[in-house]
Amino acid sequence: MIRTGIIGSGFAAHFHFEALRRVYGTKLTIAGVYSRTQTKRDIFATQRKITSFATFEEALEKSDVIHICTPAITHTPLAVQALSAGKSVIIEKPFSGYFGDSTEDFSGLTFDRLVGRKEAVANAQAIIDAEITARQKAKTDGTRPPVVCYAENWVYAPAIQKEREILEKTGAQILWMHGEESHSGSHSPYYGMWKYSGGGSIIGKGVHPLTAALYLKGVEGRVRQGKPIRPMKVSARTHSITKNPGFVDQGHIRTSYTDVEDFGAVHVTFEDNTIADIFATELVIGGVHNWLEVNTVNHRTVCNINPNNSLMTYNPLDENFKDIYVVEKIGTKQGWAFTSLDEDWFTGYQHEIEAFYRSISMGTTPESDSLLGLDTVAVVYAAYLSASLLGTEVDLGQASKNDRENFD
């Protein structure tokens, strides 16, 4: 029986809890929840009939696996502390990042992107170093080695996993991928301030199709050459369209950003000189637009995460559907809609958590591991550096020093 502790009591903690209830094949119990705000954690715990832990240390003591569902700025210190205690960790996206210099007047508009890149990669590397140390200690002690799972749900979305199967069975070479995550603005009140979110559209949305692209290129590499094909160079551009003097605000798009971008375009070149293009923005109304297209030497796949046309509904009046969930960020329930049958299923939430617990219980490497988290962080902050240089290509060399064999 694996004991699970949830850290955080907001949006991510909610869908992690729901996904835990759907885990099949691994025996687990939800030990409880901890978050810094007592009122929020007590409400979260009471509604779900679980324990409200008074401290993070109590959660560590009574859990075998820690779900880190807190703001990204806390991911590295919480993960390192949990790993040092011998616990496996499941880290919600983004894996880590750069959140400023802790000064009152820090601005995401003016900091040195080279410094940001260096510190972001160091924060991600600190998690990997703690994982390696913890696994070595467990091997010496004869205990179960802890595992770091990077909770990127796109990796486990059924469409992406079907493409994984196709790549494995056809031995295809991926030539070009392009993908997007866009909608009209984040749920989080902290989103839009670099010191909390670590960036804007690229890290808030672009990491989803980006990580999926990095993952699939890794799958190809394992099949064709026995090791992942990793990203090598990055170029990017960012914009703050809603801050333009001529922007006409009609209330459909969130505009409350202080020092982050609302549009990003990232171009990735891999070690084999194939490419991927990723778009992310807050400028799209009418629901979430999530997709990744994979072009290979022997097939082409379009992975539609959102919207899906398994069910389409036409509703002449919003009032008719007042008690019916349609799809995330649709804006209005009137007219035609791609009504989701099970949004969490299509987006991979339940699949990732079930796969993580299978890996943790069996001691295997998860499909979305800490190295994938590191590569994602490295690409994101190389992109921010490139954008500050108006698209100049940035080399990723320093982020490639780890390989999976370091862990065993």
Backbone hydrogen bonds, N-H to C=O, Kabsch-Sander energy under -0.5 kcal/mol:
donor,donor_aa,acceptor,acceptor_aa,energy
2,I,27,K,-2.5
4,T,29,T,-2.7
5,G,65,V,-2.8
6,I,32,G,-2.5
7,I,5,G,-0.5
7,I,67,H,-2.9
8,G,6,I,-0.6
8,G,34,Y,-3.0
14,H,10,G,-1.9
15,F,11,F,-1.7
16,H,12,A,-2.1
17,F,13,A,-2.2
18,E,14,H,-2.1
19,A,15,F,-2.0
20,L,16,H,-2.4
21,R,17,F,-1.5
22,R,19,A,-1.4
23,V,20,L,-1.2
28,L,26,T,-0.6
29,T,2,I,-2.5
31,A,4,T,-2.3
31,A,29,T,-1.0
32,G,4,T,-1.1
33,V,51,T,-2.5
34,Y,6,I,-2.5
38,Q,36,R,-0.8
41,R,37,T,-2.3
42,D,38,Q,-2.7
43,I,39,T,-2.1
44,F,40,K,-2.5
45,A,41,R,-2.7
46,T,42,D,-2.7
47,Q,43,I,-2.6
48,R,44,F,-1.1
49,K,45,A,-0.8
49,K,46,T,-0.8
50,I,45,A,-2.1
51,T,31,A,-0.6
53,F,33,V,-2.8
53,F,51,T,-0.7
59,A,55,T,-1.6
60,L,56,F,-2.4
61,E,57,E,-2.4
62,K,58,E,-1.7
63,S,60,L,-1.2
64,D,3,R,-3.0
65,V,3,R,-2.0
66,I,88,S,-2.5
67,H,5,G,-3.0
67,H,65,V,-0.5
68,I,66,I,-0.7
68,I,90,I,-3.0
69,C,7,I,-2.5
69,C,67,H,-1.0
73,I,196,Y,-0.7
74,T,71,P,-2.3
75,H,72,A,-1.4
78,L,74,T,-2.1
79,A,75,H,-2.6
80,V,76,T,-2.7
81,Q,77,P,-2.0
82,A,78,L,-2.4
83,L,79,A,-2.7
84,S,80,V,-2.3
85,A,81,Q,-1.0
86,G,83,L,-1.9
87,K,82,A,-2.4
88,S,64,D,-1.8
89,V,147,V,-2.1
90,I,66,I,-2.8
91,I,89,V,-0.5
91,I,149,C,-2.8
92,E,68,I,-2.2
92,E,90,I,-0.6
93,K,151,A,-0.8
106,F,103,T,-1.3
110,T,107,S,-1.0
111,F,107,S,-1.2
113,R,111,F,-0.6
116,G,112,D,-2.2
117,R,113,R,-2.5
118,K,114,L,-2.1
119,E,115,V,-2.5
120,A,116,G,-2.4
121,V,117,R,-2.3
122,A,118,K,-1.9
123,N,119,E,-2.3
124,A,120,A,-2.0
125,Q,121,V,-2.8
126,A,122,A,-2.0
127,I,123,N,-1.0
128,I,124,A,-1.6
129,D,125,Q,-2.9
130,A,126,A,-2.0
131,E,127,I,-2.1
132,I,128,I,-2.6
133,T,129,D,-2.3
134,A,130,A,-2.4
135,R,131,E,-2.4
136,Q,132,I,-2.2
137,K,133,T,-2.2
138,A,134,A,-2.2
139,K,135,R,-2.0
140,T,136,Q,-1.9
141,D,137,K,-2.6
142,G,138,A,-1.5
143,T,138,A,-2.1
149,C,89,V,-2.8
149,C,147,V,-0.6
150,Y,148,V,-0.5
150,Y,368,S,-2.0
151,A,91,I,-2.8
151,A,149,C,-0.8
152,E,150,Y,-2.6
153,N,151,A,-0.9
155,V,152,E,-1.3
156,Y,152,E,-0.6
156,Y,153,N,-0.9
157,A,153,N,-0.7
157,A,154,W,-0.8
160,I,157,A,-0.6
161,Q,157,A,-2.4
162,K,158,P,-2.0
163,E,159,A,-1.6
164,R,160,I,-2.1
165,E,161,Q,-1.9
166,I,162,K,-2.1
167,L,163,E,-2.7
168,E,164,R,-2.5
169,K,165,E,-2.2
170,T,166,I,-2.1
171,G,167,L,-1.9
172,A,167,L,-0.5
174,I,172,A,-0.6
175,L,295,N,-2.8
176,W,295,N,-1.7
177,M,275,I,-1.5
178,H,293,E,-1.8
179,G,277,D,-2.1
180,E,291,W,-2.3
181,E,279,F,-1.7
182,S,289,H,-1.3
183,H,281,T,-1.7
191,Y,188,S,-0.6
193,M,190,Y,-1.5
194,W,192,G,-0.5
196,Y,193,M,-2.0
197,S,193,M,-2.4
198,G,194,W,-2.6
201,S,261,E,-1.3
204,G,200,G,-3.0
205,K,201,S,-2.6
206,G,201,S,-2.5
207,V,202,I,-0.9
208,H,205,K,-1.7
210,L,206,G,-2.3
211,T,207,V,-2.8
212,A,208,H,-2.0
213,A,209,P,-2.3
214,L,210,L,-2.7
215,Y,211,T,-2.7
216,L,212,A,-2.5
217,K,213,A,-2.2
218,G,214,L,-1.8
219,V,215,Y,-2.3
220,E,216,L,-2.5
221,G,217,K,-2.1
222,R,218,G,-2.3
223,V,219,V,-2.1
224,R,220,E,-2.8
225,Q,221,G,-2.9
226,G,221,G,-0.8
226,G,222,R,-0.7
227,K,221,G,-1.1
229,I,217,K,-0.9
230,R,228,P,-0.7
232,M,269,T,-3.1
233,K,269,T,-2.1
234,V,394,V,-2.3
235,S,267,H,-2.2
237,R,265,A,-1.9
239,H,263,F,-2.1
243,K,240,S,-1.2
244,N,241,I,-1.6
247,F,244,N,-1.8
249,D,247,F,-0.7
250,Q,248,V,-0.7
254,R,184,S,-2.8
257,Y,255,T,-2.2
258,T,192,G,-2.1
259,D,192,G,-1.6
262,D,239,H,-2.0
263,F,239,H,-1.3
264,G,280,A,-2.6
265,A,237,R,-2.4
266,V,278,I,-2.9
267,H,235,S,-3.3
268,V,266,V,-0.5
268,V,276,A,-3.1
269,T,233,K,-2.8
270,F,274,T,-2.8
271,E,230,R,-1.9
273,N,270,F,-2.4
275,I,175,L,-1.9
276,A,268,V,-1.9
277,D,177,M,-2.6
278,I,266,V,-2.8
279,F,179,G,-2.2
280,A,264,G,-2.2
281,T,181,E,-1.2
282,E,262,D,-2.4
284,V,183,H,-1.5
285,I,283,L,-0.5
287,G,329,K,-1.0
288,V,328,E,-1.1
289,H,182,S,-2.7
290,N,288,V,-0.6
290,N,306,N,-2.9
291,W,180,E,-2.0
292,L,303,C,-1.8
293,E,178,H,-3.0
294,V,301,T,-3.2
295,N,176,W,-2.4
295,N,293,E,-0.5
296,T,294,V,-0.6
296,T,299,H,-2.3
297,V,173,Q,-1.6
301,T,294,V,-2.4
303,C,292,L,-3.3
303,C,301,T,-0.6
304,N,302,V,-0.9
305,I,290,N,-1.7
305,I,303,C,-0.9
306,N,290,N,-1.9
313,T,337,A,-2.4
315,N,335,G,-1.8
320,N,317,L,-1.1
321,F,317,L,-0.6
321,F,318,D,-1.4
322,K,319,E,-1.5
324,I,321,F,-1.9
330,I,327,V,-1.2
332,T,330,I,-1.0
335,G,315,N,-4.1
337,A,313,T,-2.2
339,T,337,A,-1.5
340,S,326,V,-2.6
346,F,342,D,-2.0
347,T,343,E,-2.2
348,G,344,D,-0.6
348,G,345,W,-0.9
349,Y,344,D,-1.5
350,Q,344,D,-0.5
352,E,348,G,-2.4
353,I,349,Y,-1.8
354,E,350,Q,-2.1
355,A,351,H,-2.3
356,F,352,E,-2.5
357,Y,353,I,-2.1
358,R,354,E,-1.7
359,S,355,A,-2.3
360,I,356,F,-2.8
361,S,357,Y,-2.4
362,M,358,R,-1.9
363,G,359,S,-1.6
364,T,359,S,-1.6
369,D,367,E,-0.8
370,S,148,V,-0.5
373,G,369,D,-1.7
374,L,370,S,-2.6
375,D,371,L,-2.6
376,T,372,L,-2.0
377,V,373,G,-2.3
378,A,374,L,-2.8
379,V,375,D,-2.3
380,V,376,T,-2.6
381,Y,377,V,-2.4
382,A,378,A,-1.5
383,A,379,V,-2.2
384,Y,380,V,-1.9
385,L,381,Y,-1.6
386,S,382,A,-2.8
387,A,383,A,-2.8
388,S,384,Y,-1.7
389,L,385,L,-0.8
389,L,386,S,-1.0
390,L,387,A,-1.7
391,G,386,S,-2.3
392,T,386,S,-0.8
392,T,389,L,-0.6
394,V,234,V,-3.2
396,L,232,M,-3.1
399,A,396,L,-2.6
400,S,397,G,-1.6
401,K,398,Q,-0.6
406,N,403,D,-2.1
407,F,404,R,-2.2
408,D,405,E,-1.0
